[in-house]
């Protein structure tokens, strides 16, 4: 069965520091992988996605993620965090067949200290 | 660019009342979904639809019903509201079955409280 684990519930970083949010997945085949960001009171916005090919994926707002099949991971990174990056981040696995459902992790809340 | 539009944004229901959460999309997407988001639990799929006239249950369908009479609209019905249905509800849509168009677009959410 598909599942996504985000082991860090809450992370606090200083503005300008680097960031890495962890995501591990369980899926029977090569997955579709996504990172979404949710600002308070808002819907989810897609940051980036992996379908195939280059395992290092670039997204919006300066984020990137690397797919590592051997570790079943898809960690999100940003070299220098801005105060506006404070939000909740969700990793998701997408089905390649059927309903194309997304299976979400429980999210990581990012706090940025000025 | 409207995208996915949900109404209402907020609602308070009494136990046993019913209501319909509206969702419409203007991207001509085939696939539509309803999720609920509970604190610390991520998003769970309630129902989904792969096209007009076709719906199916997700992970947590109990207490809900859906219909899909048009490509654009996918309303979610709560018949007998219970406190356990207090949550934030998100509607989403996506274009096709796999590949680069699998990206889901989300509405702004409906915050529902049942008292």
Interface residues (C-beta under 8 A of the other chain):
Chain A: X4 X9 X32 X34 X36 X41 X42 X43 X44 X45 X46 X49 X51 X90 X94 X96 X97 X98 X99 X100 X101 X102 X104 X105 X106 X107
Chain B: X4 X31 X33 X35 X40 X41 X42 X43 X44 X45 X48 X50 X56 X58 X90 X92 X94 X97 X98 X99 X100 X102 X103 X104 X105 X106 X107 X108 X109
